[in-house]
Amino acid sequence: MSDEPRTERARLAVAGARATTAAVVSGRPRKDVIKNTLFSVLLLVAILLALAGLVALLVQAFVKGRPDLSVGLFTDSGSSDPTIAGFKQAILGSLMLIAGVIVMVVPLGIGAAVYLEEYANSERWWNRLIELNIQNLAGVPSIIYGILGLGFIVRGPLDLGFIAFAGSITLALLVLPIVIIAAREAIRAVPPSIREGSLALGATKWQTIRRQVLPASTSGIATGVILAVSRAFGETAPLLLVGAATFVTFNPEYFSGDYTALPVQIFQYATRPQDEFRILSAAGIVVLLLVLLVMNSFAIWLRNRYEQRW
Amino acid sequence: MEARDIAASGPAGIPRRLEAASPRYGEKVIFGLLAGCAILSVVTTTAIVIALIGPTIGFFGDVPVGDFLFGTEWSPQFEPPSFGVLPIVVGTLSVTLWGMLFAIPIGLGAAIYLSEYAHPGVRKIVKPALEVLAGIPTVAIGFFALTFITPDILQKLATSAPIFLALSAGLGIGLMVVPIIASISEDAMRAVPAGLREGAYAMGATRMRVATRVVFPAALSGIVASVVLAISRAVGETMIVVLAAGSTPNLTFDPFQSIQAMTAYIATIATGEVAQGTTKYDTIFAVGTLLFVMTLILNMISIRFVRRFRQVYE
């Protein structure tokens, strides 16, 4: 049940009342007992089904991909011949995309969060609009970001062409709301007394934010950034629209030329009917999941290790 | 900071007004930069709308709006082409429906179990497991649906099941949204004050009665928000439907038919060999606009419900 602390008095009162009522209605109808048991069994089945789905997914990817799980995955290029095909360029491409995402998302996300938490007066309509807008952006389907990337970044106003940089911008815009929401929560958790102390000593608003608020909320912000980046790492759909769709047989560059990404390559191998490609695809999924597992474990560790209780 | 500020009273002992001695232009620049970061989100939304609307208007120059919204045949690649969007809208709704039939009972069951029944030790293990499930990339779930759910479960149960079918994608999507429903609903249930539960227990209510008659109604707005958000995610999901549901526009809710979802159509055309600027190419923007509007409405409903449950108990 709930683990909220209860006062001793309330606990005693509840226990007393229960005992009394239980005595009054003892010999509770058998139907009630059966119904209760059945209900708790159903709940257990629900949670076990969800966990079974997770376990089945992990095990199936590992079992199916095992024949191809070797160093060759990292050193072989993308190819239409499954015996020599690997993920080298795809992994390099993903690393480049993610580096770009981090560079863009950290300052922009923290900046927006600091503005909304420390400067914005939430009574003003424009600040409420920004807030609502960020909540909405968090729910826009990823493929719509792909259309944004295609129409605005690859072509149109920015006109960058189908390059990795354009892919990075698209992914950065996609995960920016996640970073902002997480950073806002971390900043909000810093108690006002810290700010007031700093301001009272004569620090300016920005000095207070830079030297007190941000250091105190670093672990929360870092956790949010890692979660956002791992989302970007596994994202496929928007990259299909901004050009990461071709086989790349040479090492990709960031500002010119074709590129691809690990999840995109996994998708392409999976759509081929031959089982050899599906095995390769499963091996790629194992790599993808391992990277994400490491990142997420690091985020959880960071959260537990540095979480500050005031 | 500066000590001279303290002594900064006026010449004849008249105190100066209480304002900063320096105009602090740096602070104003920083304010501007931070506000700029926040405004970028509004710019993003505007850019999305512009990127969608421009080609969509061009598309409706060639195809009447009524034919698009109410037409029952979707075959832009044939001659003569037909641009009735209903088959792929129904494809999306069908996958969403079957996904929700799986995910709502399981997600809510998991939420009630975690919030009302689970031992804290069990909860400590199950919650992170659900978080892991929430973090699995959808391309991996799509692959799982295509190479496990379809051949090893559905085709074993119904031997006539095709390679691509709506039910398989639906189950994959269900697996994807279970953690969303479970975690938001559980948050809402745990926000219900303990006093309400204790009151019911004191009246002799059983645990099931407390869960279904007290906690569930009290947390209802959070639960509705979680389900609406899950529907919005399901409607906008691409990789699972493109891998497992097929690419045949099919006006049916039959779970054992191959269908095409709106997102799958966009992904297929965008990766194909269609020339830019043609009516066929512009379909991805028209379908994208429809998808954007659908998810926008769902998100607004969800945000509204979340606000309501926050207001009541926090």
Chai-1 contact restraints between the chains, C-beta under 6 A:
chainA,res_idxA,chainB,res_idxB,connection_type,confidence,min_distance_angstrom,max_distance_angstrom,comment,restraint_id
A,S2,B,A194,contact,1.0,0.0,6.0,A-B,restraint_1
A,D3,B,P120,contact,1.0,0.0,6.0,A-B,restraint_2
A,E4,B,A194,contact,1.0,0.0,6.0,A-B,restraint_3
A,V14,B,E198,contact,1.0,0.0,6.0,A-B,restraint_4
A,V14,B,Y201,contact,1.0,0.0,6.0,A-B,restraint_5
A,V14,B,A202,contact,1.0,0.0,6.0,A-B,restraint_6
A,A17,B,A202,contact,1.0,0.0,6.0,A-B,restraint_7
A,R18,B,Y201,contact,1.0,0.0,6.0,A-B,restraint_8
A,T21,B,G204,contact,1.0,0.0,6.0,A-B,restraint_9
A,V25,B,G204,contact,1.0,0.0,6.0,A-B,restraint_10
A,N36,B,T206,contact,1.0,0.0,6.0,A-B,restraint_11
A,N36,B,M208,contact,1.0,0.0,6.0,A-B,restraint_12
A,F39,B,M208,contact,1.0,0.0,6.0,A-B,restraint_13
A,L43,B,G109,contact,1.0,0.0,6.0,A-B,restraint_14
A,L43,B,I112,contact,1.0,0.0,6.0,A-B,restraint_15
A,L43,B,Y113,contact,1.0,0.0,6.0,A-B,restraint_16
A,A46,B,I106,contact,1.0,0.0,6.0,A-B,restraint_17
A,A46,B,G109,contact,1.0,0.0,6.0,A-B,restraint_18
A,A46,B,A110,contact,1.0,0.0,6.0,A-B,restraint_19
A,I47,B,A110,contact,1.0,0.0,6.0,A-B,restraint_20
A,I47,B,Y113,contact,1.0,0.0,6.0,A-B,restraint_21
A,L49,B,I106,contact,1.0,0.0,6.0,A-B,restraint_22
A,A50,B,I106,contact,1.0,0.0,6.0,A-B,restraint_23
A,A50,B,A110,contact,1.0,0.0,6.0,A-B,restraint_24
A,A50,B,V178,contact,1.0,0.0,6.0,A-B,restraint_25
A,L51,B,A129,contact,1.0,0.0,6.0,A-B,restraint_26
A,G53,B,L175,contact,1.0,0.0,6.0,A-B,restraint_27
A,L54,B,L133,contact,1.0,0.0,6.0,A-B,restraint_28
A,L57,B,F144,contact,1.0,0.0,6.0,A-B,restraint_29
A,Q60,B,F148,contact,1.0,0.0,6.0,A-B,restraint_30
A,L108,B,C37,contact,1.0,0.0,6.0,A-B,restraint_31
A,G111,B,L34,contact,1.0,0.0,6.0,A-B,restraint_32
A,G111,B,C37,contact,1.0,0.0,6.0,A-B,restraint_33
A,A112,B,C37,contact,1.0,0.0,6.0,A-B,restraint_34
A,A112,B,A38,contact,1.0,0.0,6.0,A-B,restraint_35
A,V114,B,L34,contact,1.0,0.0,6.0,A-B,restraint_36
A,Y115,B,L34,contact,1.0,0.0,6.0,A-B,restraint_37
A,Y115,B,A35,contact,1.0,0.0,6.0,A-B,restraint_38
A,Y115,B,A38,contact,1.0,0.0,6.0,A-B,restraint_39
A,L116,B,A38,contact,1.0,0.0,6.0,A-B,restraint_40
A,I130,B,A38,contact,1.0,0.0,6.0,A-B,restraint_41
A,N133,B,S41,contact,1.0,0.0,6.0,A-B,restraint_42
A,N133,B,V42,contact,1.0,0.0,6.0,A-B,restraint_43
A,N133,B,T45,contact,1.0,0.0,6.0,A-B,restraint_44
A,I134,B,S41,contact,1.0,0.0,6.0,A-B,restraint_45
A,Q135,B,I303,contact,1.0,0.0,6.0,A-B,restraint_46
A,N136,B,N299,contact,1.0,0.0,6.0,A-B,restraint_47
A,L137,B,S41,contact,1.0,0.0,6.0,A-B,restraint_48
A,G139,B,S232,contact,1.0,0.0,6.0,A-B,restraint_49
A,G139,B,N299,contact,1.0,0.0,6.0,A-B,restraint_50
A,P141,B,G236,contact,1.0,0.0,6.0,A-B,restraint_51
A,P141,B,T295,contact,1.0,0.0,6.0,A-B,restraint_52
A,I143,B,T238,contact,1.0,0.0,6.0,A-B,restraint_53
A,I143,B,T263,contact,1.0,0.0,6.0,A-B,restraint_54
A,I143,B,I266,contact,1.0,0.0,6.0,A-B,restraint_55
A,I144,B,G288,contact,1.0,0.0,6.0,A-B,restraint_56
A,I144,B,F292,contact,1.0,0.0,6.0,A-B,restraint_57
A,I147,B,A51,contact,1.0,0.0,6.0,A-B,restraint_58
A,I147,B,G288,contact,1.0,0.0,6.0,A-B,restraint_59
A,L148,B,A47,contact,1.0,0.0,6.0,A-B,restraint_60
A,L148,B,I48,contact,1.0,0.0,6.0,A-B,restraint_61
A,L148,B,A51,contact,1.0,0.0,6.0,A-B,restraint_62
A,G151,B,A51,contact,1.0,0.0,6.0,A-B,restraint_63
A,F152,B,A47,contact,1.0,0.0,6.0,A-B,restraint_64
A,F152,B,A51,contact,1.0,0.0,6.0,A-B,restraint_65
A,L173,B,T44,contact,1.0,0.0,6.0,A-B,restraint_66
A,G202,B,M1,contact,1.0,0.0,6.0,A-B,restraint_67
A,T204,B,E27,contact,1.0,0.0,6.0,A-B,restraint_68
A,W206,B,E27,contact,1.0,0.0,6.0,A-B,restraint_69
A,W206,B,I30,contact,1.0,0.0,6.0,A-B,restraint_70
A,G234,B,P137,contact,1.0,0.0,6.0,A-B,restraint_71
A,T236,B,V139,contact,1.0,0.0,6.0,A-B,restraint_72
A,T236,B,M239,contact,1.0,0.0,6.0,A-B,restraint_73
A,A237,B,T238,contact,1.0,0.0,6.0,A-B,restraint_74
A,A237,B,M239,contact,1.0,0.0,6.0,A-B,restraint_75
A,L240,B,A267,contact,1.0,0.0,6.0,A-B,restraint_76
A,L240,B,A270,contact,1.0,0.0,6.0,A-B,restraint_77
A,L240,B,T271,contact,1.0,0.0,6.0,A-B,restraint_78
A,L241,B,A270,contact,1.0,0.0,6.0,A-B,restraint_79
A,A245,B,T271,contact,1.0,0.0,6.0,A-B,restraint_80
A,P263,B,P137,contact,1.0,0.0,6.0,A-B,restraint_81
A,P263,B,V139,contact,1.0,0.0,6.0,A-B,restraint_82
A,I266,B,V139,contact,1.0,0.0,6.0,A-B,restraint_83
A,F267,B,V139,contact,1.0,0.0,6.0,A-B,restraint_84
A,A270,B,F143,contact,1.0,0.0,6.0,A-B,restraint_85
A,R278,B,T147,contact,1.0,0.0,6.0,A-B,restraint_86
A,I285,B,A140,contact,1.0,0.0,6.0,A-B,restraint_87
A,I285,B,F143,contact,1.0,0.0,6.0,A-B,restraint_88
A,N296,B,G135,contact,1.0,0.0,6.0,A-B,restraint_89
